[in-house]
């Protein structure tokens, strides 16, 4: 016993030592991996620092080159100005001796204008330099933005790959944990050894558990992905709403620009018309002066009065025609102005409607996004209903005994009783004398309205022996028992009639089931006897 205990303890000691060694190895591996990751992180940081320093140095170098170029340009410009000024000074010294005072004043004004021109040129150059600096700064910023976008995309791809790898590692870890639990259960279970049925069931159960765990993990991952997709859709809807608002403001700016262009065009037309009016006034003044001159020389040209009168008449006619044409032209212009004003009003209304439409679309998109947020926040998840299989239950017929010894089933309902007259005719051809007597009773009760029926008479008719087989067909009479019961309610003996109808229904059910069973044996056809709906002495009730 002691040797066994010692052996067990030695085995346990060896196992613990092996576990410690494994733990130490795993710890060393983790420390080494952590050190490697730290080294990689330091390298990445150093690379990022060097990249940022390189970019800043490049930007500073570009700025220095640009400033050097601008300074060189300024120096060249100043040298040119200096040379031109020296030449002007020499020319002015030479000119002072031989030029008058007026030319001197003009020369001074010219020099002042040139000075103003040089100052303006310098301002333009400075603005150009400033523009070039801003363009360079913008280009540097755009480069940085592109680089940051590329880095962001790379980081997103790495994050997605890391997330996928983490999910896979979790799934593998869970599978390994399930396998470990299963192995421990098998080691602890004494009945798991051998090829027994319980071992197979246990294996299947473990496999199903693993499958269930994997399906749960997949479900959780798909749930997270669905939530992420919903958030992305929500963001896209908000962005679409903002873009629609921006589009509305842009359309308003375009409309303003178009109206300004139209205003400039109309101002140009107004200026052109004012110029034409001035020209016409000049021509009018010239024409009046030309008319005044011949009036002064009229004494010398008395012989040419005929031609002058003729030309004056033609001129008056032409003036009248021109005035009429001017009136028509003014009317047409007023019409064109009216049409243009209408078109502008319609365009303004159309623009306002389009703007309201865009605003309503953006508001609708925002409301949809808010509604989706509220649905995600307050509505519970939809439960998947598992369809339950409904089993059909078959009802077996039960035999009952009738007064005539005919078997009947209890599963026959009112649908078999409420048959059409044609179906009753087809069934009555194969029934016995009891069915014939029942049909005769119905015809008698329908044809004689207001007559009291007795249940004893119907019972005697039902119990009569079979003598002849006849097939009775009703013409022009409703065969529904409900109509009979409604008509019989007006009579004073309604309780007896209700009991009679109930007895007739029970007997009818039994006879119909018996006729279905005897249809195969009874194939002989019988003549059809037609009974009119009018009351005759043979069909009257015996009590009458």
ABEGO torsion letter per residue (X at the ends): XAAAAAAAAAAAAAAAAAAAAAAAAAAAAAAAAAAAAAAAAAAAAAAAAAAAAAAAAAAAAAAAAAAAAAAAAAAAAAAAAAAAAAAAAAAAAAAAAABBAAAAAAAAAAAAAAAAAAAAAAAAAAAAAAAAAAAAAAAAAAAAAAAAAAAAAAAAAAAAAAAAAAAAAAAAAAAAAAAAAAAAAAAABAAABEBBAAAAAAAAAAAAAAAAAAAAAAAAAAAAAAAAAAAAAAAAAAAAAAAAAAAAAAAAAAAAAAAAAAAAAAAAAAAAAAAAAAAAAAAAAAAAAAAAAAAAAAAABAAAAAAAAAAAAAAAAAAAAAAAAAAAAAAAAAAAAAAAAAAAAAAAAAAAAAAAAAAAAAAAAAAAAAAAAAAAAABBBBBBBBBBBBBBBBBBBBBBBBAAGBBBBAABBAAAABBBAAAAAAAAAABBAAAAAAAAAAAAAAABBGBBBBAAAAAAAAABBBABBBBBBBBGBBABAAAAAAAAAABABAAAAAAAAAAAAAAAAAAAAAAAAAAAABABBBBBBBBBABBBAAABBAAX
